[in-house]
Each structure stands twice: as C-alpha cells, then as structure tokens.
Amino acid sequence: MSLPGHVAVGARLSTGPNSRLNQGLILTAFVGFQFLDSLTTHLGLALQHQELNRIMAPLMATQGELAAYAVKGTAVAVLLAVLMLMYRRKPRVWHAYHVAAWITAFGVIVNLAQLL
C-alpha cells in the first residue's frame, strides 16, 4: 500500500503469466524453437532423413524444401500477427503460445534424436 502521492513501484513488476517478462520469454521461446525446428529439419534432410511432420512431408515431396519453409514462415508470421492483435483483449492467448512453444520444443528434441 502506498501513501497518497506516492507510486507503488512493485505493483508494475509482476511476475504472473501475463507479465511483460513472461510474455517476452514465451515469444522468444516460440520464435526460437520455430527457428531451431527449421534448422534441425534442414540438417536432417541434408543427411537423408525423412520429414516426420505429416503435414509438411507431402509439401516437401512435391514442392521442395524451400516451399515448405515459406509456408512455415508465413504460418508463423500469421500466428504472430494474431498474437499482436489479441494479446490485450484476450490475455489467455499467451497460454496458447506457451503450449505451442513447448510443442515445437518437443519437435526439436525429436529432430535432434533423429540426427543422433
């Protein structure tokens, strides 16, 4: 509680799920794991491993790796645009991106296991 005329400094430094720090970490993890997924996929394909993603595999087989990365990049850009439009009105959208970051992290782990 602050006195009249004083600002409560600690009130702005929240560490809850909707804090700026957590949002930044979620966003960084989401984008970072997307990049790592693309990188590990590229390395795996260069080593003649098969694409494990059942959505991207047919696209890579017919249109090539570059087209698949273009589709993935567009999808990530659209998801980030949705996040930027909705994050203030629906703060729970951060939970969806948190889950998406974990799912992508799992994909990176599977890719790394395949590379080993």
TIDO-646698 format. One record per atom (N, C-alpha, C): chain; z, y negated, x. Coordinates in Angstrom, 1 decimal, decimal comma. Last residue first. Layout:
# residues N
['A'; [Z; Y; X]] ...
***
This chain:
# residues 116
['A'; [-34,2; 37,9; 20,9]] ['A'; [-33,4; 38,7; 22,0]] ['A'; [-33,9; 40,1; 21,9]] ['A'; [-35,6; 37,0; 18,8]] ['A'; [-36,1; 36,7; 20,1]] ['A'; [-35,4; 37,5; 21,2]] ['A'; [-34,0; 37,9; 16,7]] ['A'; [-35,3; 38,5; 16,8]] ['A'; [-35,9; 38,2; 18,2]] ['A'; [-31,8; 36,1; 17,0]] ['A'; [-31,6; 37,6; 17,2]] ['A'; [-32,9; 38,3; 17,4]] ['A'; [-33,1; 33,7; 16,4]] ['A'; [-32,6; 34,0; 17,8]] ['A'; [-32,4; 35,4; 18,0]] ['A'; [-33,6; 34,1; 13,7]] ['A'; [-34,7; 33,9; 14,6]] ['A'; [-34,3; 34,2; 16,1]] ['A'; [-31,0; 34,3; 12,8]] ['A'; [-31,8; 35,4; 12,6]] ['A'; [-33,0; 35,3; 13,6]] ['A'; [-30,2; 31,6; 13,4]] ['A'; [-29,5; 32,8; 14,0]] ['A'; [-30,3; 34,0; 13,9]] ['A'; [-31,9; 30,2; 11,7]] ['A'; [-32,0; 30,0; 13,2]] ['A'; [-31,3; 31,2; 13,9]] ['A'; [-30,9; 31,0; 9,3]] ['A'; [-32,3; 31,3; 9,6]] ['A'; [-32,5; 31,2; 11,1]] ['A'; [-28,3; 29,9; 9,4]] ['A'; [-28,4; 31,3; 9,3]] ['A'; [-29,9; 31,8; 9,7]] ['A'; [-29,1; 27,2; 9,3]] ['A'; [-28,4; 27,7; 10,5]] ['A'; [-28,5; 29,3; 10,5]] ['A'; [-30,1; 27,2; 6,7]] ['A'; [-31,0; 27,0; 7,8]] ['A'; [-30,4; 27,5; 9,1]] ['A'; [-27,7; 27,5; 5,3]] ['A'; [-28,7; 28,5; 5,1]] ['A'; [-29,7; 28,4; 6,3]] ['A'; [-26,3; 25,1; 6,2]] ['A'; [-25,8; 26,5; 6,5]] ['A'; [-26,9; 27,6; 6,4]] ['A'; [-28,0; 23,2; 5,0]] ['A'; [-27,8; 23,2; 6,4]] ['A'; [-27,3; 24,6; 6,9]] ['A'; [-27,6; 23,8; 2,3]] ['A'; [-28,9; 24,0; 2,9]] ['A'; [-28,9; 24,0; 4,4]] ['A'; [-24,9; 23,1; 2,0]] ['A'; [-25,3; 24,5; 1,8]] ['A'; [-26,6; 24,8; 2,5]] ['A'; [-25,3; 20,4; 2,4]] ['A'; [-24,4; 21,1; 3,2]] ['A'; [-24,7; 22,6; 3,2]] ['A'; [-26,9; 19,7; 0,3]] ['A'; [-27,5; 19,6; 1,6]] ['A'; [-26,6; 20,3; 2,6]] ['A'; [-25,1; 20,2; -1,8]] ['A'; [-26,3; 21,0; -1,8]] ['A'; [-26,9; 20,9; -0,4]] ['A'; [-23,2; 18,2; -1,2]] ['A'; [-22,8; 19,7; -1,2]] ['A'; [-24,0; 20,5; -1,1]] ['A'; [-24,5; 15,9; -1,8]] ['A'; [-24,2; 16,2; -0,4]] ['A'; [-23,8; 17,7; -0,2]] ['A'; [-24,6; 15,7; -4,5]] ['A'; [-25,8; 16,2; -3,8]] ['A'; [-25,6; 16,5; -2,4]] ['A'; [-22,3; 14,6; -5,4]] ['A'; [-22,3; 16,1; -5,2]] ['A'; [-23,6; 16,6; -4,6]] ['A'; [-22,8; 12,0; -6,0]] ['A'; [-22,3; 12,3; -4,7]] ['A'; [-22,3; 13,8; -4,4]] ['A'; [-25,1; 10,5; -7,6]] ['A'; [-24,6; 11,8; -7,7]] ['A'; [-24,1; 12,3; -6,3]] ['A'; [-25,5; 7,8; -6,8]] ['A'; [-25,3; 8,1; -8,2]] ['A'; [-24,7; 9,5; -8,4]] ['A'; [-25,9; 8,0; -4,0]] ['A'; [-24,8; 7,2; -4,6]] ['A'; [-24,5; 7,5; -6,0]] ['A'; [-27,9; 9,9; -3,5]] ['A'; [-26,6; 10,1; -2,9]] ['A'; [-25,5; 9,2; -3,5]] ['A'; [-30,5; 9,7; -4,5]] ['A'; [-29,5; 10,2; -5,3]] ['A'; [-28,1; 10,1; -4,8]] ['A'; [-32,3; 8,8; -2,5]] ['A'; [-32,3; 8,2; -3,9]] ['A'; [-31,1; 8,6; -4,7]] ['A'; [-31,8; 10,4; -0,3]] ['A'; [-31,6; 8,9; -0,2]] ['A'; [-31,6; 8,2; -1,6]] ['A'; [-32,5; 12,9; -1,4]] ['A'; [-31,1; 12,6; -1,0]] ['A'; [-30,8; 11,1; -0,9]] ['A'; [-35,2; 12,5; -1,7]] ['A'; [-34,4; 12,8; -2,9]] ['A'; [-32,9; 12,5; -2,6]] ['A'; [-35,9; 12,2; 1,0]] ['A'; [-36,1; 11,1; 0,1]] ['A'; [-35,3; 11,3; -1,2]] ['A'; [-35,2; 14,8; 1,9]] ['A'; [-34,5; 13,6; 2,5]] ['A'; [-34,7; 12,4; 1,6]] ['A'; [-37,2; 16,3; 0,5]] ['A'; [-35,7; 16,5; 0,3]] ['A'; [-34,9; 15,4; 0,8]] ['A'; [-39,5; 15,2; 1,7]] ['A'; [-39,2; 15,0; 0,2]] ['A'; [-37,8; 15,3; -0,1]] ['A'; [-39,2; 16,1; 4,3]] ['A'; [-39,2; 14,7; 4,0]] ['A'; [-39,0; 14,4; 2,6]] ['A'; [-39,2; 18,9; 3,9]] ['A'; [-38,0; 18,3; 4,5]] ['A'; [-38,0; 16,8; 4,2]] ['A'; [-41,9; 19,1; 3,0]] ['A'; [-40,8; 19,5; 2,2]] ['A'; [-39,5; 18,9; 2,6]] ['A'; [-43,3; 18,2; 5,3]] ['A'; [-43,4; 17,5; 4,0]] ['A'; [-42,3; 17,8; 3,1]] ['A'; [-42,5; 20,2; 7,1]] ['A'; [-42,2; 18,8; 7,4]] ['A'; [-42,3; 18,0; 6,1]] ['A'; [-43,7; 22,5; 5,8]] ['A'; [-42,3; 22,4; 6,0]] ['A'; [-41,8; 21,0; 6,3]] ['A'; [-46,4; 21,7; 6,0]] ['A'; [-45,8; 22,0; 4,7]] ['A'; [-44,3; 21,9; 4,8]] ['A'; [-46,7; 21,6; 8,8]] ['A'; [-47,0; 20,4; 8,0]] ['A'; [-46,3; 20,6; 6,6]] ['A'; [-46,2; 24,3; 9,4]] ['A'; [-45,3; 23,2; 9,9]] ['A'; [-45,5; 21,9; 9,1]] ['A'; [-48,4; 25,4; 8,3]] ['A'; [-47,1; 25,8; 7,8]] ['A'; [-46,1; 24,8; 8,2]] ['A'; [-50,5; 24,3; 9,8]] ['A'; [-50,4; 24,0; 8,4]] ['A'; [-49,0; 24,4; 7,8]] ['A'; [-49,9; 25,6; 12,3]] ['A'; [-49,8; 24,1; 12,2]] ['A'; [-49,7; 23,7; 10,7]] ['A'; [-50,4; 28,3; 11,9]] ['A'; [-49,0; 27,8; 12,1]] ['A'; [-48,9; 26,3; 11,9]] ['A'; [-52,7; 29,1; 9,2]] ['A'; [-52,3; 28,9; 10,6]] ['A'; [-50,9; 28,3; 10,7]] ['A'; [-53,6; 30,0; 6,8]] ['A'; [-53,9; 28,6; 7,2]] ['A'; [-53,5; 28,3; 8,6]] ['A'; [-52,9; 32,7; 6,5]] ['A'; [-54,2; 32,2; 6,0]] ['A'; [-54,6; 30,9; 6,6]] ['A'; [-50,5; 33,1; 7,8]] ['A'; [-51,5; 34,1; 8,0]] ['A'; [-52,9; 33,6; 7,6]] ['A'; [-48,9; 31,0; 6,9]] ['A'; [-49,3; 31,1; 8,3]] ['A'; [-50,4; 32,0; 8,6]] ['A'; [-48,8; 31,7; 4,2]] ['A'; [-49,4; 30,4; 4,6]] ['A'; [-49,8; 30,5; 6,0]] ['A'; [-47,3; 34,1; 4,3]] ['A'; [-48,7; 34,1; 3,9]] ['A'; [-49,5; 32,8; 4,2]] ['A'; [-44,9; 33,1; 5,5]] ['A'; [-45,7; 34,1; 6,2]] ['A'; [-47,1; 34,1; 5,7]] ['A'; [-43,4; 31,3; 3,9]] ['A'; [-44,3; 30,8; 4,9]] ['A'; [-45,2; 31,8; 5,6]] ['A'; [-42,1; 33,1; 2,2]] ['A'; [-42,8; 32,0; 1,6]] ['A'; [-43,8; 31,5; 2,6]] ['A'; [-40,7; 34,8; 3,8]] ['A'; [-41,7; 35,4; 2,9]] ['A'; [-42,5; 34,3; 2,2]] ['A'; [-39,9; 34,6; 7,1]] ['A'; [-39,9; 33,8; 5,8]] ['A'; [-41,0; 34,2; 4,9]] ['A'; [-40,6; 35,9; 9,4]] ['A'; [-39,6; 36,5; 8,5]] ['A'; [-39,5; 35,8; 7,1]] ['A'; [-43,4; 36,5; 11,2]] ['A'; [-42,7; 35,5; 10,5]] ['A'; [-41,8; 36,2; 9,4]] ['A'; [-43,2; 38,7; 14,1]] ['A'; [-43,7; 38,3; 12,7]] ['A'; [-42,8; 37,3; 12,1]] ['A'; [-43,9; 38,0; 17,5]] ['A'; [-43,0; 38,5; 16,5]] ['A'; [-43,6; 38,0; 15,1]] ['A'; [-45,4; 37,1; 19,7]] ['A'; [-46,0; 38,1; 18,9]] ['A'; [-45,0; 38,7; 17,9]] ['A'; [-44,4; 34,9; 21,0]] ['A'; [-44,0; 36,2; 21,6]] ['A'; [-44,5; 37,4; 20,7]] ['A'; [-45,1; 32,9; 19,3]] ['A'; [-45,7; 33,0; 20,6]] ['A'; [-45,5; 34,3; 21,3]] ['A'; [-43,3; 33,4; 17,2]] ['A'; [-44,7; 33,7; 17,0]] ['A'; [-45,5; 33,8; 18,3]] ['A'; [-40,9; 32,6; 18,6]] ['A'; [-41,1; 34,0; 18,1]] ['A'; [-42,5; 34,3; 17,8]] ['A'; [-41,5; 29,9; 18,9]] ['A'; [-41,2; 30,8; 20,1]] ['A'; [-41,4; 32,2; 19,7]] ['A'; [-41,6; 29,0; 16,3]] ['A'; [-42,8; 28,9; 17,2]] ['A'; [-42,7; 29,8; 18,4]] ['A'; [-39,0; 29,6; 15,4]] ['A'; [-40,2; 30,3; 14,8]] ['A'; [-41,4; 30,2; 15,7]] ['A'; [-37,6; 27,9; 17,0]] ['A'; [-37,4; 29,3; 17,2]] ['A'; [-38,5; 30,1; 16,5]] ['A'; [-38,6; 25,4; 15,9]] ['A'; [-38,7; 25,7; 17,4]] ['A'; [-38,6; 27,3; 17,6]] ['A'; [-37,9; 25,5; 13,2]] ['A'; [-39,3; 25,4; 13,6]] ['A'; [-39,5; 25,8; 15,1]] ['A'; [-35,1; 25,7; 13,6]] ['A'; [-35,8; 26,7; 12,9]] ['A'; [-37,3; 26,7; 13,2]] ['A'; [-34,6; 23,2; 14,8]] ['A'; [-34,3; 24,5; 15,6]] ['A'; [-35,0; 25,6; 14,9]] ['A'; [-35,2; 21,5; 12,7]] ['A'; [-36,0; 21,4; 13,9]] ['A'; [-35,8; 22,7; 14,7]] ['A'; [-33,3; 22,3; 10,8]] ['A'; [-34,7; 22,4; 10,5]] ['A'; [-35,5; 22,4; 11,7]] ['A'; [-31,0; 21,6; 12,3]] ['A'; [-31,3; 23,1; 12,0]] ['A'; [-32,7; 23,3; 11,6]] ['A'; [-31,2; 18,8; 12,2]] ['A'; [-31,2; 19,5; 13,4]] ['A'; [-31,5; 21,0; 13,3]] ['A'; [-31,1; 18,2; 9,4]] ['A'; [-32,3; 17,9; 10,2]] ['A'; [-32,4; 18,7; 11,5]] ['A'; [-28,5; 19,2; 8,9]] ['A'; [-29,6; 19,6; 8,1]] ['A'; [-30,9; 19,4; 8,9]] ['A'; [-26,9; 17,9; 10,8]] ['A'; [-27,0; 19,4; 10,8]] ['A'; [-28,2; 19,8; 10,0]] ['A'; [-27,2; 15,2; 9,9]] ['A'; [-27,6; 15,6; 11,3]] ['A'; [-27,8; 17,2; 11,4]] ['A'; [-26,1; 15,4; 7,3]] ['A'; [-27,5; 15,0; 7,5]] ['A'; [-28,0; 15,4; 8,9]] ['A'; [-23,5; 16,1; 8,0]] ['A'; [-24,3; 17,0; 7,1]] ['A'; [-25,8; 16,7; 7,3]] ['A'; [-22,7; 13,9; 9,5]] ['A'; [-22,7; 15,3; 10,1]] ['A'; [-23,6; 16,2; 9,3]] ['A'; [-22,9; 11,9; 7,6]] ['A'; [-23,7; 11,8; 8,8]] ['A'; [-23,8; 13,2; 9,5]] ['A'; [-21,0; 12,8; 5,7]] ['A'; [-22,4; 12,6; 5,3]] ['A'; [-23,3; 12,6; 6,5]] ['A'; [-18,7; 12,6; 7,3]] ['A'; [-19,2; 13,9; 6,8]] ['A'; [-20,6; 13,8; 6,4]] ['A'; [-18,7; 9,7; 7,7]] ['A'; [-18,7; 10,7; 8,8]] ['A'; [-19,2; 12,0; 8,4]] ['A'; [-18,5; 8,7; 5,1]] ['A'; [-19,7; 8,5; 5,9]] ['A'; [-19,8; 9,4; 7,1]] ['A'; [-17,3; 11,2; 2,7]] ['A'; [-17,1; 10,1; 3,7]] ['A'; [-18,4; 9,9; 4,5]] ['A'; [-17,2; 13,2; 0,9]] ['A'; [-18,2; 12,1; 0,7]] ['A'; [-18,0; 11,0; 1,6]] ['A'; [-15,1; 14,9; 1,6]] ['A'; [-16,5; 15,4; 1,6]] ['A'; [-17,6; 14,3; 1,4]] ['A'; [-12,9; 12,7; 3,5]] ['A'; [-13,3; 13,6; 2,4]] ['A'; [-14,7; 14,0; 2,5]] ['A'; [-11,8; 10,8; 5,1]] ['A'; [-12,5; 12,0; 5,8]] ['A'; [-12,8; 13,0; 4,7]] ['A'; [-11,8; 7,2; 5,1]] ['A'; [-11,5; 8,5; 4,5]] ['A'; [-12,3; 9,6; 5,2]] ['A'; [-11,4; 4,6; 5,9]] ['A'; [-11,6; 5,6; 6,9]] ['A'; [-11,3; 7,0; 6,3]] ['A'; [-10,6; 2,7; 4,1]] ['A'; [-12,0; 2,9; 4,3]] ['A'; [-12,4; 4,0; 5,3]] ['A'; [-7,8; 2,7; 4,2]] ['A'; [-8,5; 3,2; 3,0]] ['A'; [-10,0; 3,4; 3,2]] ['A'; [-6,9; 1,6; 6,5]] ['A'; [-7,0; 3,1; 6,5]] ['A'; [-7,7; 3,6; 5,2]] ['A'; [-6,6; -1,1; 6,0]] ['A'; [-7,6; -0,6; 6,9]] ['A'; [-7,9; 0,9; 6,7]] ['A'; [-6,1; -3,1; 3,4]] ['A'; [-5,7; -1,8; 3,8]] ['A'; [-6,8; -1,2; 4,7]] ['A'; [-5,6; -6,5; 4,0]] ['A'; [-6,5; -5,4; 3,7]] ['A'; [-6,0; -4,1; 4,2]] ['A'; [-3,6; -8,9; 2,4]] ['A'; [-3,8; -8,0; 3,5]] ['A'; [-4,8; -6,9; 3,1]] ['A'; [-3,1; -10,2; 0,0]] ['A'; [-3,8; -11,0; 1,1]] ['A'; [-4,0; -10,2; 2,3]] ['A'; [-0,1; -8,5; -0,7]] ['A'; [-1,2; -9,4; -1,2]] ['A'; [-1,8; -10,2; 0,0]] ['A'; [0,2; -5,5; 1,3]] ['A'; [0,7; -6,7; 0,8]] ['A'; [-0,4; -7,6; 0,2]] ['A'; [-0,8; -2,2; 0,5]] ['A'; [-0,9; -3,4; 1,4]] ['A'; [-0,3; -4,6; 0,6]] ['A'; [0,0; 1,2; 0,8]] ['A'; [0,0; 0,0; 0,0]] ['A'; [0,0; -1,2; 0,9]] 
***
